[in-house]
Amino acid sequence: MPRSVVSDYLPPDGPPRVLHADADLLAVEKPAGLLSVPGKGAALADCLIARLEDEFPGVLLVHRLDRDTSGVMVFARNAHAQRHLGLQFEKRQTSKSYVARVAGAVAGAHGRVDLPLCVDWENRPRQHVNHEKGRAARTDWAVEARSGDETRLRLRPVTGRSHQLRVHMLSLGHPILGDTLYAEGAARDWPRMMLHAEVLELRHPTGGRAMRFAAPAPF
């Protein structure tokens, strides 16, 4: 049963689970409630990249997940790998798959949300749909299961805008459970945000071989 809102959710102590490590890249499973990089102030110093530094000195950021999203993240271990991996994300040459639990019974089996997004300046860090100023954003979704007043979805972002999955699900009328920025009422009051980056596919920065990293959703 729901107990609290995600802002109260504390990530486990210690380093994250390592999925893969070699001379060029590092794949790990980020827990919910942990920043990807440090925030402003000592209270927000604890983050994933800081926890990785002890075992993997000099690890470099490639992409981010929201604090309250869990799942697969990759880091570079040298400047060449960081550039190579960064370009793959920039050029949409990676493939990402998320699992989400959303409020309500989603109609249909699958679909695409194609709505431009930009920051809601008066309500930062919230984003919103804006057809005049927004940047193109597309998300493919498919129903995996329905249970009572919620639906389990497979989400595949075609683009990578800030809060894209969260705002696109809200636009369908089905906010992600536990999302304290966009959900309201009972949909907001969950132990954590029910969004998990389950699979990430990319090319290795040395040699270009296909790599697939996966971490099953913990919910």
C-alpha contacts under 8 A as a table, 3 or more apart, distances in Angstrom:
res1	aa1	res2	aa2	distance
1	M	190	W	7.81
2	P	189	D	5.94
2	P	190	W	4.41
2	P	191	P	5.86
3	R	189	D	6.87
3	R	190	W	5.95
3	R	191	P	5.63
4	S	8	D	6.79
4	S	9	Y	7.95
4	S	189	D	5.56
4	S	190	W	5.46
4	S	191	P	5.03
4	S	192	R	7.93
5	V	8	D	5.85
5	V	9	Y	7.19
5	V	178	G	6.37
5	V	180	T	6.81
5	V	188	R	6.58
5	V	189	D	4.88
5	V	190	W	5.24
5	V	191	P	5.52
5	V	192	R	6.47
6	V	9	Y	4.96
6	V	33	G	7.52
6	V	68	D	7.10
6	V	178	G	5.99
6	V	179	D	7.08
6	V	180	T	6.56
6	V	189	D	7.70
6	V	190	W	6.54
6	V	191	P	5.50
6	V	192	R	4.22
6	V	193	M	5.99
7	S	33	G	7.64
7	S	180	T	7.27
7	S	192	R	7.83
8	D	191	P	7.87
9	Y	32	A	7.74
9	Y	33	G	5.81
9	Y	191	P	6.48
9	Y	192	R	6.13
10	L	32	A	7.87
10	L	33	G	5.65
10	L	34	L	7.68
11	P	31	P	6.01
11	P	32	A	6.00
11	P	33	G	5.10
11	P	34	L	5.85
12	P	31	P	7.40
14	G	51	R	6.99
15	P	48	L	7.88
15	P	51	R	5.48
15	P	52	L	6.33
16	P	28	V	6.39
16	P	29	E	5.99
16	P	30	K	6.17
16	P	31	P	7.18
16	P	48	L	7.62
16	P	51	R	7.74
16	P	52	L	7.73
17	R	28	V	5.64
17	R	29	E	5.44
17	R	30	K	7.70
18	V	21	A	7.22
18	V	26	L	7.59
18	V	27	A	6.15
18	V	28	V	4.40
18	V	29	E	6.56
19	L	26	L	7.71
19	L	27	A	5.24
19	L	28	V	5.07
19	L	29	E	6.98
19	L	213	F	6.94
19	L	214	A	7.81
20	H	25	L	7.86
20	H	26	L	5.68
20	H	27	A	4.99
20	H	28	V	6.96
20	H	213	F	7.79
21	A	24	D	7.88
21	A	25	L	6.02
21	A	26	L	4.51
21	A	27	A	6.42
22	D	25	L	5.68
22	D	26	L	6.56
23	A	77	R	6.51
24	D	76	A	5.93
24	D	77	R	4.96
24	D	78	N	6.22
24	D	81	A	5.71
24	D	205	P	7.05
24	D	206	T	7.51
25	L	74	V	6.86
25	L	75	F	5.71
25	L	76	A	4.52
25	L	77	R	5.34
25	L	81	A	6.92
26	L	74	V	5.50
26	L	75	F	5.08
26	L	76	A	6.23
26	L	77	R	7.05
27	A	72	V	6.79
27	A	73	M	5.70
27	A	74	V	4.33
27	A	75	F	6.40
27	A	213	F	7.13
28	V	71	G	7.92
28	V	72	V	5.76
28	V	73	M	5.54
28	V	74	V	6.41
29	E	70	S	7.13
29	E	71	G	4.94
29	E	72	V	4.66
29	E	73	M	6.24
29	E	215	A	6.68
30	K	34	L	7.35
30	K	36	S	8.00
30	K	48	L	6.98
30	K	70	S	5.18
30	K	71	G	5.11
30	K	72	V	6.26
30	K	73	M	6.63
31	P	34	L	6.17
31	P	69	T	7.43
31	P	70	S	4.75
31	P	71	G	6.67
32	A	67	R	6.35
32	A	68	D	4.72
32	A	69	T	5.14
32	A	70	S	4.44
32	A	71	G	7.96
32	A	192	R	7.24
32	A	193	M	7.73
33	G	67	R	5.20
33	G	68	D	4.66
33	G	69	T	7.26
33	G	70	S	7.86
33	G	192	R	7.84
34	L	46	D	7.48
34	L	47	C	5.67
34	L	48	L	6.52
34	L	67	R	5.09
34	L	68	D	6.86
35	L	38	P	6.60
35	L	39	G	7.53
35	L	44	L	7.87
35	L	46	D	7.24
35	L	47	C	4.69
35	L	48	L	6.18
35	L	65	L	7.90
35	L	66	D	6.95
35	L	67	R	4.45
35	L	68	D	7.90
36	S	47	C	5.46
36	S	48	L	4.95
36	S	49	I	6.27
36	S	64	R	5.86
36	S	65	L	6.33
36	S	66	D	7.25
36	S	67	R	6.59
37	V	47	C	5.27
37	V	48	L	6.29
37	V	49	I	5.83
37	V	50	A	7.38
38	P	44	L	5.85
38	P	45	A	4.80
38	P	46	D	6.37
38	P	47	C	5.56
38	P	50	A	7.76
39	G	44	L	4.80
39	G	45	A	6.09
40	K	43	A	7.88
40	K	44	L	6.14
40	K	45	A	7.49
41	G	44	L	5.69
41	G	45	A	6.69
42	A	45	A	5.11
43	A	46	D	7.51
44	L	47	C	7.46
46	D	50	A	6.61
46	D	51	R	7.47
47	C	50	A	5.43
47	C	51	R	6.38
48	L	51	R	5.18
48	L	52	L	6.34
49	I	52	L	5.09
49	I	53	E	6.37
49	I	59	V	7.28
49	I	60	L	7.94
49	I	61	L	7.53
50	A	53	E	5.27
50	A	54	D	7.71
51	R	54	D	6.52
52	L	55	E	5.82
52	L	56	F	5.72
52	L	57	P	7.48
52	L	59	V	7.30
53	E	56	F	4.93
53	E	57	P	4.58
53	E	58	G	6.54
53	E	59	V	6.44
54	D	57	P	6.01
56	F	59	V	5.90
56	F	77	R	7.92
58	G	77	R	6.71
58	G	78	N	7.75
59	V	75	F	6.49
59	V	76	A	5.97
59	V	77	R	4.93
59	V	78	N	7.32
60	L	75	F	5.64
60	L	76	A	4.93
60	L	77	R	5.95
60	L	78	N	7.02
60	L	79	A	7.76
60	L	82	Q	6.72
61	L	64	R	7.79
61	L	74	V	7.93
61	L	75	F	5.30
61	L	76	A	6.42
61	L	82	Q	7.31
62	V	74	V	6.73
62	V	75	F	5.49
62	V	76	A	6.51
62	V	82	Q	6.08
62	V	85	L	6.68
62	V	86	G	5.63
63	H	73	M	7.42
63	H	74	V	7.35
63	H	75	F	7.69
63	H	86	G	7.49
63	H	89	F	7.80
64	R	73	M	7.29
65	L	69	T	6.15
65	L	70	S	7.46
65	L	73	M	7.49
66	D	69	T	5.22
66	D	163	H	7.70
67	R	70	S	7.81
68	D	192	R	7.02
68	D	193	M	5.91
68	D	195	L	7.95
69	T	193	M	6.63
69	T	194	M	7.60
69	T	195	L	5.46
69	T	196	H	5.68
69	T	197	A	7.37
70	S	195	L	6.73
70	S	196	H	4.78
70	S	197	A	6.18
71	G	196	H	5.09
71	G	197	A	4.22
71	G	198	E	5.64
71	G	215	A	6.38
71	G	217	A	7.50
72	V	197	A	5.57
72	V	198	E	6.18
72	V	199	V	6.57
72	V	200	L	6.60
72	V	213	F	7.02
72	V	214	A	6.61
72	V	215	A	6.37
73	M	200	L	7.84
75	F	82	Q	7.56
76	A	79	A	7.36
76	A	81	A	5.45
76	A	82	Q	4.94
76	A	85	L	7.58
77	R	81	A	6.69
77	R	82	Q	7.32
78	N	81	A	5.47
78	N	82	Q	6.28
79	A	82	Q	4.99
79	A	83	R	6.25
80	H	83	R	5.32
80	H	84	H	6.22
80	H	205	P	7.70
81	A	84	H	5.06
81	A	85	L	5.91
81	A	205	P	5.35
81	A	206	T	7.66
82	Q	85	L	5.31
82	Q	86	G	5.77
83	R	86	G	5.08
83	R	87	L	6.17
84	H	87	L	5.38
84	H	88	Q	6.55
84	H	205	P	5.60
85	L	88	Q	5.11
85	L	89	F	6.55
85	L	203	R	7.91
85	L	204	H	7.95
85	L	205	P	6.44
86	G	89	F	5.28
86	G	90	E	6.15
87	L	90	E	4.84
87	L	91	K	5.88
88	Q	91	K	5.26
88	Q	92	R	5.95
88	Q	93	Q	4.82
88	Q	94	T	5.96
88	Q	202	L	7.47
89	F	92	R	5.06
89	F	93	Q	6.09
89	F	94	T	5.87
90	E	93	Q	7.71
92	R	95	S	7.70
92	R	158	V	7.48
92	R	159	T	7.05
93	Q	202	L	7.03
94	T	200	L	7.20
94	T	201	E	5.64
94	T	202	L	4.83
94	T	203	R	7.79
95	S	156	R	7.86
95	S	199	V	7.92
95	S	200	L	5.77
95	S	201	E	4.98
95	S	202	L	6.68
96	K	156	R	5.93
96	K	157	P	6.66
96	K	197	A	7.31
96	K	198	E	7.86
96	K	199	V	5.76
96	K	200	L	4.74
96	K	201	E	6.54
97	S	154	R	6.89
97	S	155	L	5.80
97	S	156	R	4.86
97	S	157	P	7.35
97	S	197	A	6.13
97	S	198	E	5.84
97	S	199	V	5.06
97	S	200	L	6.60
98	Y	154	R	5.77
98	Y	155	L	4.96
98	Y	156	R	6.34
98	Y	195	L	6.96
98	Y	196	H	5.47
98	Y	197	A	4.35
98	Y	198	E	5.18
98	Y	199	V	6.85
99	V	152	R	7.18
99	V	153	L	5.81
99	V	154	R	4.92
99	V	155	L	6.16
99	V	194	M	7.97
99	V	195	L	5.88
99	V	196	H	5.31
99	V	197	A	6.57
99	V	198	E	6.51
99	V	217	A	6.78
100	A	152	R	5.76
100	A	153	L	5.24
100	A	154	R	6.58
100	A	155	L	7.21
100	A	176	I	6.66
100	A	194	M	5.53
100	A	195	L	4.54
100	A	196	H	6.50
101	R	150	E	6.72
101	R	151	T	5.67
101	R	152	R	4.50
101	R	153	L	6.27
101	R	176	I	5.91
101	R	177	L	6.01
101	R	194	M	5.44
101	R	195	L	6.87
102	V	150	E	5.59
102	V	151	T	5.37
102	V	152	R	6.43
102	V	153	L	7.49
102	V	169	M	7.71
102	V	174	H	5.56
102	V	175	P	5.49
102	V	176	I	4.23
102	V	177	L	5.19
102	V	194	M	7.65
103	A	149	D	6.35
103	A	150	E	4.62
103	A	151	T	6.54
103	A	174	H	4.99
103	A	175	P	5.73
103	A	176	I	6.30
103	A	177	L	5.99
103	A	187	A	6.10
104	G	148	G	7.93
104	G	149	D	4.60
104	G	150	E	4.44
104	G	151	T	6.29
104	G	174	H	5.99
105	A	146	R	6.57
105	A	147	S	7.97
105	A	148	G	7.66
105	A	149	D	5.87
105	A	150	E	5.54
105	A	151	T	5.58
106	V	143	V	7.62
106	V	150	E	7.98
106	V	151	T	6.30
106	V	174	H	7.18
108	G	111	G	7.80
108	G	143	V	7.82
109	A	142	A	5.77
109	A	143	V	5.34
110	H	140	D	7.57
110	H	141	W	5.43
110	H	142	A	4.08
110	H	143	V	6.13
111	G	140	D	5.88
111	G	141	W	5.45
111	G	142	A	6.58
112	R	138	R	6.87
112	R	139	T	5.55
112	R	140	D	4.34
112	R	141	W	6.05
113	V	137	A	7.99
113	V	138	R	5.53
113	V	139	T	5.16
113	V	140	D	6.45
113	V	141	W	7.96
113	V	168	H	6.40
114	D	136	A	7.48
114	D	137	A	5.87
114	D	138	R	4.47
114	D	139	T	6.66
115	L	129	V	6.33
115	L	130	N	7.84
115	L	131	H	7.48
115	L	136	A	6.58
115	L	137	A	5.61
115	L	138	R	6.53
115	L	168	H	7.45
116	P	129	V	5.62
116	P	130	N	5.83
116	P	131	H	5.88
116	P	133	K	7.97
116	P	134	G	4.61
116	P	135	R	4.89
116	P	136	A	4.39
116	P	137	A	5.05
116	P	138	R	7.93
117	L	127	Q	6.60
117	L	128	H	5.53
117	L	129	V	4.61
117	L	130	N	5.59
117	L	131	H	7.72
117	L	133	K	7.80
117	L	134	G	4.30
117	L	135	R	5.32
117	L	136	A	6.68
117	L	137	A	6.40
117	L	161	R	7.33
117	L	164	Q	7.48
118	C	127	Q	5.50
118	C	128	H	5.77
118	C	129	V	6.61
118	C	130	N	6.39
118	C	133	K	6.80
118	C	134	G	4.60
118	C	135	R	6.37
119	V	124	R	6.80
119	V	125	P	7.01
119	V	126	R	6.23
119	V	127	Q	4.23
119	V	128	H	6.21
120	D	123	N	5.38
120	D	124	R	5.75
120	D	125	P	7.19
120	D	126	R	5.57
120	D	127	Q	4.93
120	D	128	H	5.78
121	W	124	R	5.32
121	W	125	P	7.69
121	W	126	R	7.85
123	N	126	R	5.67
124	R	127	Q	7.24
126	R	163	H	7.81
126	R	181	L	6.86
127	Q	162	S	7.32
127	Q	163	H	6.65
127	Q	167	V	7.01
128	H	167	V	6.58
129	V	134	G	6.73
129	V	167	V	7.64
130	N	133	K	5.68
130	N	134	G	4.78
131	H	134	G	5.69
136	A	159	T	7.69
137	A	158	V	7.40
137	A	159	T	5.48
137	A	160	G	7.30
137	A	161	R	6.54
137	A	164	Q	7.10
138	R	157	P	6.28
138	R	158	V	5.35
138	R	159	T	5.73
139	T	155	L	6.82
139	T	156	R	5.79
139	T	157	P	4.39
139	T	158	V	5.57
139	T	159	T	7.21
139	T	164	Q	7.85
139	T	165	L	7.02
139	T	168	H	7.32
140	D	155	L	5.84
140	D	156	R	5.06
140	D	157	P	6.20
140	D	158	V	7.14
141	W	153	L	6.53
141	W	154	R	5.61
141	W	155	L	4.61
141	W	156	R	6.29
142	A	153	L	5.59
142	A	154	R	5.18
142	A	155	L	6.70
143	V	146	R	7.63
143	V	151	T	7.08
143	V	152	R	6.16
143	V	153	L	4.63
143	V	154	R	6.34
144	E	151	T	7.66
144	E	152	R	5.44
144	E	153	L	5.31
144	E	154	R	6.48
145	A	151	T	5.88
145	A	152	R	5.07
145	A	153	L	7.15
146	R	149	D	7.82
146	R	150	E	6.13
146	R	151	T	4.44
146	R	152	R	6.18
147	S	150	E	5.58
147	S	151	T	6.21
155	L	165	L	7.62
157	P	160	G	6.48
157	P	164	Q	7.86
157	P	165	L	7.24
160	G	164	Q	6.83
161	R	164	Q	5.11
163	H	166	R	5.28
163	H	167	V	6.11
164	Q	167	V	5.41
164	Q	168	H	5.94
165	L	168	H	5.16
165	L	169	M	6.04
166	R	169	M	5.41
166	R	170	L	6.29
166	R	175	P	6.80
166	R	176	I	6.42
166	R	179	D	7.78
166	R	182	Y	7.25
167	V	170	L	4.95
167	V	171	S	6.11
167	V	175	P	7.77
167	V	182	Y	7.32
168	H	171	S	4.97
168	H	172	L	6.57
169	M	172	L	5.20
169	M	173	G	6.65
169	M	174	H	5.38
169	M	175	P	5.22
169	M	176	I	6.69
170	L	173	G	5.04
170	L	174	H	5.25
170	L	175	P	4.35
170	L	176	I	7.40
170	L	182	Y	6.95
170	L	183	A	7.62
171	S	174	H	7.33
171	S	175	P	7.92
172	L	175	P	7.80
175	P	179	D	7.33
175	P	182	Y	6.69
175	P	183	A	5.40
175	P	187	A	7.38
176	I	179	D	5.70
176	I	182	Y	7.98
176	I	183	A	6.76
176	I	187	A	7.48
176	I	193	M	6.97
176	I	194	M	6.31
176	I	195	L	7.17
177	L	183	A	6.91
177	L	187	A	5.01
177	L	188	R	5.91
177	L	189	D	7.73
177	L	190	W	6.63
177	L	193	M	5.86
177	L	194	M	5.53
178	G	183	A	6.99
178	G	187	A	6.11
178	G	188	R	4.45
178	G	189	D	5.70
178	G	190	W	4.56
178	G	191	P	6.75
178	G	192	R	5.30
178	G	193	M	4.05
178	G	194	M	6.13
179	D	182	Y	5.72
179	D	183	A	5.27
179	D	187	A	7.68
179	D	188	R	5.58
179	D	192	R	7.64
179	D	193	M	5.10
179	D	194	M	7.63
180	T	183	A	5.84
180	T	184	E	7.46
180	T	188	R	5.55
180	T	189	D	7.93
180	T	193	M	7.83
182	Y	188	R	7.99
183	A	187	A	5.73
183	A	188	R	4.92
184	E	187	A	5.70
184	E	188	R	4.99
185	G	188	R	5.52
185	G	189	D	6.79
186	A	189	D	5.25
186	A	190	W	7.86
187	A	190	W	7.11
190	W	193	M	7.01
194	M	219	F	7.32
196	H	217	A	5.87
197	A	200	L	7.64
197	A	215	A	7.79
197	A	217	A	7.72
198	E	214	A	5.50
198	E	215	A	5.13
198	E	216	P	5.66
198	E	217	A	6.12
199	V	212	R	7.12
199	V	213	F	5.74
199	V	214	A	4.43
199	V	215	A	6.64
200	L	212	R	5.90
200	L	213	F	5.34
200	L	214	A	6.54
201	E	210	A	7.23
201	E	211	M	5.64
201	E	212	R	4.47
201	E	213	F	6.39
202	L	210	A	5.93
202	L	211	M	5.40
202	L	212	R	6.69
203	R	208	G	4.89
203	R	209	R	5.33
203	R	210	A	4.60
203	R	211	M	5.67
204	H	207	G	6.31
204	H	208	G	4.66
204	H	209	R	5.30
204	H	210	A	6.35
204	H	211	M	6.36
205	P	208	G	5.76
206	T	209	R	7.88
